């Protein structure tokens, strides 16, 4: 009797696996992924049904605001504030809006400088304070943020906070309850699915601070002591944040409002773009799985294709897709100085192994790859020629390309590009160039592990 029940249960799992495999074949993005999921679901449904439930979806199918779900239209470029911006016309068309001129920017290098600037700006908020992070920890830095938010709420400032429910899975309930009791409107970002607690896709990876609609911050830093370099073995932590003042802050506020409306059902009141006497031209780059196009991957490919002299990028995870890797290879063939800066230390072992193999393939294509030595490199920076740069939350991996909600700023300004170049030159001076021996001298089983890790590229 027991054997018959087990056989019936196994048969049922295989039937469910066959129908789920049909779903995978139709909806999985790549043929390789479709084959992998289909074979696993048909032959080994006992092990693959549950992972597919939480990892198989590659497109965000939920209802989204009209602003984010719009069909991209060519952006008008007749009033472009700087001729260099025309080189990025494809990116502007994809996003559906153009560069804005008249910004003042400040590059904030590493956690101490970044949080000093952000906390100082937050403490000066008089009307509204919008805060969004992928990770918030209940540690020394997290409690400093909590106290600051409570003080601003007590002063009558409208304080709104978003955090990702998976990225901040360790955030205790009492941390959030204390903020709510103090008048702070705070919510976890979720896709409103019953499986969201374990849904690793469609995370909100953005880091946003907007103060009174006048000053904004974006970059790679989350809220936790490790981002101040206080947690070995990854310390010191290398990261970069961008402070901006000017019209694009209104775009940043609108982006936060889109996410806020998705969670709460209520949009934030719009504010007119703030005036500023700066010289920088900024295009706010918001990407995510709700977009009709794969905007994350397309942004990197288009930006790389715009390079004519140099293309330097810094990323903690080097797992490029075919389009981005091809763009890097073409840049080398055009004679562009292409350099990629990646960590020497691993925070995620599987990603590190896959990145090592991708670095080896990049070297064979003439791309120079360097490993940053002092600590963990979490910086997301892109330098194009001598006039353009981008800072944001986007990594060079599939999660940032098409599974996470991300934000960055593409800047056209020679002075700002020079600041980014100086920063990256200092980083490269603390790095060691990778050569072919890193792969060929590795033990055989480690090389096998690299190739196995690469099989998981679509999930990394």
C-alpha positions as CSV (number, residue, x, y, z in Angstrom):
1,X,0.0,0.0,0.0
2,X,2.8,2.4,1.0
3,X,4.7,1.5,-2.1
4,X,1.7,2.2,-4.3
5,X,1.2,5.6,-2.7
6,X,4.8,6.5,-3.3
7,X,4.6,5.4,-6.9
8,X,1.4,7.4,-7.4
9,X,3.1,10.5,-5.8
10,X,6.2,10.1,-8.0
11,X,4.0,9.8,-11.1
12,X,2.1,12.9,-10.1
13,X,5.4,14.8,-9.7
14,X,6.5,13.7,-13.1
15,X,3.2,14.9,-14.6
16,X,3.5,18.2,-12.9
17,X,7.1,18.4,-14.0
18,X,6.1,17.8,-17.7
19,X,3.6,20.7,-17.6
20,X,6.1,22.9,-15.8
21,X,8.7,22.1,-18.4
22,X,6.3,23.3,-21.0
23,X,6.1,26.6,-19.1
24,X,9.9,26.7,-18.9
25,X,10.4,26.1,-22.7
26,X,8.0,29.0,-23.5
27,X,9.1,31.5,-20.9
28,X,12.8,30.9,-20.3
29,X,14.9,33.6,-21.9
30,X,17.7,31.5,-23.5
31,X,17.7,28.1,-25.3
32,X,20.4,26.9,-22.9
33,X,18.3,27.8,-19.8
34,X,15.2,26.3,-21.4
35,X,16.9,23.0,-22.0
36,X,18.4,22.9,-18.5
37,X,15.1,23.6,-16.8
38,X,13.1,21.3,-19.1
39,X,15.4,18.3,-18.6
40,X,15.5,18.8,-14.9
41,X,11.8,19.2,-14.6
42,X,11.0,16.1,-16.7
43,X,13.7,13.8,-15.3
44,X,14.2,15.0,-11.8
45,X,11.0,16.9,-10.7
46,X,11.7,16.0,-7.1
47,X,14.7,18.3,-7.0
48,X,13.8,21.0,-9.6
49,X,10.1,21.9,-9.1
50,X,10.7,24.0,-5.9
51,X,13.8,25.8,-7.3
52,X,11.9,26.6,-10.5
53,X,9.1,28.1,-8.5
54,X,11.5,30.6,-6.9
55,X,14.1,31.0,-9.6
56,X,12.5,30.1,-12.9
57,X,10.7,33.3,-13.6
58,X,12.8,35.7,-15.6
59,X,10.2,38.4,-16.3
60,X,8.2,40.6,-14.0
61,X,4.6,40.0,-14.8
62,X,2.9,42.0,-12.1
63,X,0.9,45.1,-12.5
64,X,3.1,48.2,-12.7
65,X,2.6,51.9,-12.9
66,X,2.1,53.4,-16.3
67,X,5.3,55.3,-15.8
68,X,7.4,52.2,-15.5
69,X,5.5,49.9,-17.9
70,X,5.5,52.4,-20.8
71,X,6.6,51.5,-24.2
72,X,9.9,53.3,-24.9
73,X,9.7,56.1,-27.4
74,X,12.5,58.0,-29.1
75,X,13.4,60.9,-26.9
76,X,13.6,64.3,-28.5
77,X,17.2,65.4,-28.8
78,X,16.8,68.8,-30.4
79,X,17.3,70.6,-27.1
80,X,20.2,68.4,-25.9
81,X,22.3,70.7,-23.6
82,X,25.6,69.3,-24.8
83,X,26.6,67.8,-28.2
84,X,28.3,64.8,-26.5
85,X,24.8,63.7,-25.3
86,X,23.9,62.8,-28.8
87,X,26.2,59.8,-28.6
88,X,23.8,58.4,-26.1
89,X,20.7,59.0,-28.1
90,X,19.8,55.3,-28.1
91,X,19.9,55.1,-24.3
92,X,17.7,58.2,-24.0
93,X,15.3,56.7,-26.5
94,X,15.2,53.5,-24.6
95,X,14.4,55.3,-21.3
96,X,11.9,57.6,-22.9
97,X,13.5,60.9,-21.6
98,X,16.4,63.1,-22.3
99,X,19.4,64.5,-20.5
100,X,18.8,67.4,-18.2
101,X,21.4,70.2,-17.9
102,X,22.4,72.4,-14.9
103,X,23.6,70.0,-12.2
104,X,26.1,70.2,-9.5
105,X,27.7,66.8,-8.6
106,X,29.9,65.5,-5.9
107,X,31.8,62.2,-6.0
108,X,31.7,60.5,-2.6
109,X,34.4,57.9,-2.2
110,X,33.8,55.1,0.4
111,X,31.4,54.8,3.3
112,X,32.7,57.4,5.7
113,X,32.5,60.3,3.3
114,X,29.3,59.0,1.7
115,X,27.3,58.6,4.9
116,X,28.7,61.8,6.4
117,X,27.3,63.7,3.4
118,X,24.0,61.7,3.3
119,X,23.3,62.0,7.0
120,X,24.2,65.7,7.0
121,X,21.7,66.3,4.1
122,X,19.0,64.2,5.8
123,X,19.4,66.2,9.1
124,X,18.8,69.4,7.1
125,X,15.5,68.1,5.6
126,X,12.6,70.4,6.2
127,X,9.7,69.1,4.1
128,X,10.3,65.5,2.8
129,X,12.9,62.8,3.1
130,X,12.8,59.7,0.9
131,X,15.1,56.8,1.7
132,X,15.5,53.5,-0.2
133,X,18.1,50.8,0.3
134,X,18.5,47.2,-0.7
135,X,20.0,46.3,2.7
136,X,19.5,47.9,6.1
137,X,21.1,46.2,9.1
138,X,20.2,46.7,12.7
139,X,23.8,47.6,13.7
140,X,25.7,50.7,14.6
141,X,25.2,52.4,11.2
142,X,21.6,51.2,10.9
143,X,20.7,52.6,14.3
144,X,22.3,56.0,13.4
145,X,20.0,56.0,10.4
146,X,17.0,55.0,12.5
147,X,17.6,57.8,15.0
148,X,18.0,60.4,12.3
149,X,14.8,59.3,10.6
150,X,12.9,59.5,14.0
151,X,14.3,63.0,14.6
152,X,13.2,64.3,11.2
153,X,9.8,62.7,11.6
154,X,9.4,64.3,15.0
155,X,10.3,67.7,13.4
156,X,7.3,67.4,11.1
157,X,9.2,66.1,8.0
158,X,7.4,63.6,5.8
159,X,9.7,60.6,6.0
160,X,9.2,57.6,3.6
161,X,11.4,54.6,3.7
162,X,11.6,51.5,1.4
163,X,13.8,48.5,1.9
164,X,14.0,45.2,0.0
165,X,12.4,42.3,1.9
166,X,15.0,39.8,0.8
167,X,18.1,42.0,0.9
168,X,17.1,43.1,4.4
169,X,15.8,39.7,5.5
170,X,17.8,40.0,8.7
171,X,16.3,43.3,9.7
172,X,14.4,42.6,13.0
173,X,10.7,43.5,13.3
174,X,11.3,45.8,16.2
175,X,13.5,48.1,14.1
176,X,10.7,48.7,11.7
177,X,8.1,49.0,14.5
178,X,10.1,51.6,16.2
179,X,10.2,53.7,13.1
180,X,6.5,53.4,12.5
181,X,5.7,54.3,16.1
182,X,7.8,57.4,15.6
183,X,5.9,58.6,12.5
184,X,8.1,57.2,9.8
185,X,6.3,55.6,6.9
186,X,8.3,52.5,6.1
187,X,7.5,49.5,4.0
188,X,9.4,46.4,2.5
189,X,9.5,46.2,-1.2
190,X,7.7,43.1,-2.4
191,X,6.3,41.9,-5.7
192,X,2.9,41.1,-4.0
193,X,3.2,37.4,-4.6
194,X,2.7,34.8,-2.0
195,X,6.1,33.3,-2.8
196,X,7.9,36.7,-2.4
197,X,9.6,35.8,0.8
198,X,11.8,33.4,-1.1
199,X,11.6,34.9,-4.5
200,X,15.1,35.8,-5.3
201,X,14.2,37.5,-8.6
202,X,12.7,40.9,-9.0
203,X,14.5,42.5,-6.1
204,X,14.7,46.3,-5.6
205,X,18.5,46.9,-5.6
206,X,18.2,50.7,-5.8
207,X,19.9,53.0,-3.2
208,X,18.2,56.3,-3.2
209,X,18.1,59.3,-0.9
210,X,16.1,62.5,-1.8
211,X,16.0,65.5,0.5
212,X,13.3,68.1,-0.1
213,X,13.3,67.3,-3.8
214,X,16.5,69.4,-4.0
215,X,19.4,67.0,-3.2
216,X,19.7,63.3,-4.2
217,X,22.1,60.5,-3.6
218,X,22.6,57.2,-5.6
219,X,25.4,54.6,-5.7
220,X,26.5,51.3,-4.4
221,X,26.3,51.7,-0.6
222,X,23.7,50.1,1.6
223,X,23.2,50.7,5.3
224,X,25.4,48.4,7.5
225,X,28.7,48.5,9.3
226,X,30.4,46.4,6.6
227,X,29.9,49.4,4.2
228,X,32.1,51.4,6.6
229,X,34.8,48.8,6.4
230,X,34.2,47.5,9.9
231,X,33.7,43.8,9.2
232,X,36.7,41.7,8.2
233,X,37.6,39.7,6.1
234,X,36.1,42.0,3.4
235,X,37.4,45.2,5.0
236,X,38.3,47.8,3.9
237,X,35.2,48.2,1.8
238,X,35.6,50.1,-1.5
239,X,32.5,51.8,-2.8
240,X,31.3,55.1,-4.4
241,X,28.2,57.3,-4.0
242,X,27.1,60.2,-6.1
243,X,25.4,63.4,-4.7
244,X,23.5,65.5,-7.2
245,X,21.6,68.7,-7.2
246,X,19.6,69.9,-10.1
247,X,16.6,68.9,-12.3
248,X,17.4,65.2,-12.3
249,X,16.5,65.1,-8.6
250,X,12.9,65.4,-9.7
251,X,13.3,62.3,-11.8
252,X,14.9,60.5,-8.9
253,X,11.9,61.5,-6.7
254,X,9.5,60.3,-9.3
255,X,11.3,56.9,-9.5
256,X,11.0,56.5,-5.7
257,X,7.3,57.5,-6.1
258,X,6.8,54.8,-8.6
259,X,8.1,52.2,-6.2
260,X,6.2,53.7,-3.3
261,X,2.9,53.6,-5.3
262,X,3.5,50.0,-6.2
263,X,3.8,49.1,-2.5
264,X,1.3,51.5,-0.9
265,X,-1.1,52.3,-3.7
266,X,-0.6,56.0,-3.2
267,X,1.9,58.1,-5.3
268,X,3.9,60.9,-3.8
269,X,2.9,64.5,-4.8
270,X,5.1,65.6,-7.7
271,X,7.5,68.5,-7.3
272,X,8.8,70.8,-10.1
273,X,12.4,70.3,-11.1
274,X,14.8,72.2,-8.9
275,X,17.0,74.9,-10.5
276,X,20.7,74.7,-10.1
277,X,23.6,76.6,-11.5
278,X,25.8,73.6,-12.2
279,X,27.4,72.6,-15.5
280,X,26.8,68.8,-15.6
281,X,24.3,67.1,-17.9
282,X,22.6,64.1,-16.3
283,X,20.5,61.3,-17.6
284,X,18.8,59.3,-14.8
285,X,19.0,55.6,-15.8
286,X,16.3,53.5,-14.2
287,X,16.1,49.9,-15.3
288,X,14.2,46.8,-14.2
289,X,12.3,43.6,-15.1
290,X,9.1,45.7,-15.5
291,X,10.5,47.4,-18.6
292,X,9.5,46.1,-22.0
293,X,13.1,45.9,-23.1
294,X,16.1,44.4,-21.2
295,X,17.2,47.9,-20.3
296,X,20.0,47.0,-18.0
297,X,22.0,45.0,-20.6
298,X,21.1,47.5,-23.3
299,X,22.4,50.4,-21.2
300,X,25.8,48.9,-20.8
301,X,26.1,47.7,-24.4
302,X,25.1,51.2,-25.8
303,X,27.4,53.0,-23.3
304,X,30.4,50.8,-24.2
305,X,29.7,51.2,-27.9
306,X,29.9,55.0,-27.5
307,X,33.5,54.8,-26.3
308,X,36.2,56.0,-28.7
309,X,39.3,56.4,-26.5
310,X,38.9,54.7,-23.2
311,X,36.4,52.5,-21.3
312,X,37.1,51.9,-17.7
313,X,34.6,50.1,-15.5
314,X,34.6,48.9,-11.9
315,X,32.2,46.1,-10.8
316,X,32.1,43.6,-7.9
317,X,30.6,40.9,-10.2
318,X,31.9,40.4,-13.7
319,X,29.4,38.1,-15.3
320,X,28.6,39.9,-18.6
321,X,26.1,38.5,-21.0
322,X,26.9,38.0,-24.7
323,X,25.7,41.5,-25.8
324,X,27.9,43.3,-23.2
325,X,30.9,41.0,-23.7
326,X,30.6,41.6,-27.5
327,X,30.5,45.3,-26.9
328,X,33.7,45.2,-24.8
329,X,35.4,43.1,-27.5
330,X,34.4,45.5,-30.3
331,X,35.7,48.4,-28.2
332,X,39.1,46.7,-28.0
333,X,39.0,46.2,-31.8
334,X,38.3,50.0,-32.2
335,X,41.5,50.7,-30.3
336,X,39.7,51.7,-27.1
337,X,41.7,51.4,-23.8
338,X,39.4,48.9,-22.1
339,X,40.0,48.1,-18.4
340,X,37.9,46.2,-16.0
341,X,38.4,46.4,-12.2
342,X,37.1,43.5,-10.1
343,X,37.6,42.3,-6.5
344,X,40.4,40.0,-5.3
345,X,38.2,38.8,-2.4
346,X,35.0,37.0,-2.7
347,X,31.8,37.8,-0.9
348,X,29.8,35.2,-3.0
349,X,31.8,32.2,-3.9
350,X,29.8,31.0,-6.9
351,X,29.8,34.5,-8.5
352,X,33.5,34.9,-7.8
353,X,34.3,31.6,-9.6
354,X,32.1,32.5,-12.6
355,X,33.7,36.0,-12.7
356,X,37.2,34.4,-12.7
357,X,36.3,32.4,-15.8
358,X,34.8,35.4,-17.5
359,X,37.9,37.4,-16.7
360,X,40.0,34.7,-18.4
361,X,37.9,34.9,-21.5
362,X,38.0,38.7,-21.5
363,X,41.8,38.5,-21.4
364,X,41.9,36.3,-24.4
365,X,39.8,39.0,-26.2
366,X,42.3,41.7,-25.3
367,X,40.4,43.2,-22.4
368,X,42.6,44.2,-19.5
369,X,41.3,43.0,-16.2
370,X,42.6,44.0,-12.7
371,X,42.0,42.7,-9.2
372,X,41.6,45.3,-6.5
373,X,43.9,44.3,-3.6
374,X,43.2,46.3,-0.3
375,X,39.7,45.0,0.4
376,X,36.4,44.1,-1.2
377,X,35.5,46.2,-4.3
378,X,31.7,46.9,-4.4
379,X,32.0,50.0,-6.6
380,X,29.8,50.4,-9.7
381,X,31.5,53.0,-11.9
382,X,31.9,53.5,-15.6
383,X,34.2,56.0,-17.4
384,X,33.8,56.7,-21.1
385,X,36.5,58.7,-22.9
386,X,37.2,62.1,-21.3
387,X,33.7,63.5,-21.0
388,X,31.3,60.9,-19.7
389,X,30.9,58.7,-16.6
390,X,28.2,56.7,-14.8
391,X,27.7,55.9,-11.1
392,X,24.9,53.8,-9.8
393,X,23.7,50.5,-8.3
394,X,24.1,48.3,-11.4
395,X,26.5,45.4,-11.4
396,X,27.8,43.7,-14.5
397,X,25.7,40.5,-14.1
398,X,22.3,39.0,-15.1
399,X,20.6,40.2,-11.9
400,X,21.3,43.8,-12.7
401,X,20.8,43.4,-16.4
402,X,17.3,42.0,-16.2
403,X,16.2,40.7,-12.8
404,X,16.7,43.6,-10.4
405,X,15.3,47.2,-10.2
406,X,18.4,49.4,-10.5
407,X,19.2,53.1,-10.8
408,X,22.2,55.1,-12.0
409,X,23.2,58.4,-13.4
410,X,24.9,58.9,-16.8
411,X,26.8,62.2,-16.7
412,X,28.3,64.2,-19.5
413,X,30.8,66.7,-18.1
414,X,34.5,66.8,-18.5
415,X,35.2,68.0,-15.0
416,X,33.2,65.2,-13.4
417,X,34.7,62.6,-15.8
418,X,38.1,63.8,-14.7
419,X,37.2,63.3,-11.0
420,X,36.0,59.7,-11.9
421,X,39.3,59.1,-13.8
422,X,41.4,60.3,-10.8
423,X,39.4,58.0,-8.5
424,X,39.8,55.0,-10.9
425,X,43.5,55.7,-11.5
426,X,44.0,55.5,-7.7
427,X,42.0,52.2,-7.7
428,X,44.0,50.7,-10.5
429,X,47.2,51.7,-8.7
430,X,46.1,49.4,-5.9
431,X,45.2,46.6,-8.2
432,X,47.1,43.7,-9.9
433,X,46.7,42.9,-13.5
434,X,45.3,39.4,-14.2
435,X,47.2,37.3,-16.7
436,X,46.4,33.9,-18.2
437,X,48.3,32.1,-15.3
438,X,45.4,32.8,-12.9
439,X,43.3,30.3,-14.8
440,X,45.9,27.9,-16.2
441,X,47.8,27.6,-12.9
442,X,44.6,27.0,-10.9
443,X,44.1,23.4,-9.7
444,X,42.1,21.3,-12.1
445,X,39.1,20.9,-9.7
446,X,39.0,24.7,-9.2
447,X,38.9,25.2,-13.0
448,X,36.0,22.7,-13.1
449,X,34.2,24.6,-10.4
450,X,34.6,27.8,-12.5
451,X,32.9,26.2,-15.5
452,X,30.2,24.7,-13.3
453,X,29.6,28.2,-11.7
454,X,29.3,29.7,-15.1
455,X,26.3,27.4,-15.8
456,X,24.4,29.5,-13.3
457,X,25.2,32.8,-15.1
458,X,21.4,33.6,-15.7
459,X,20.9,33.5,-11.9
460,X,24.0,35.3,-10.7
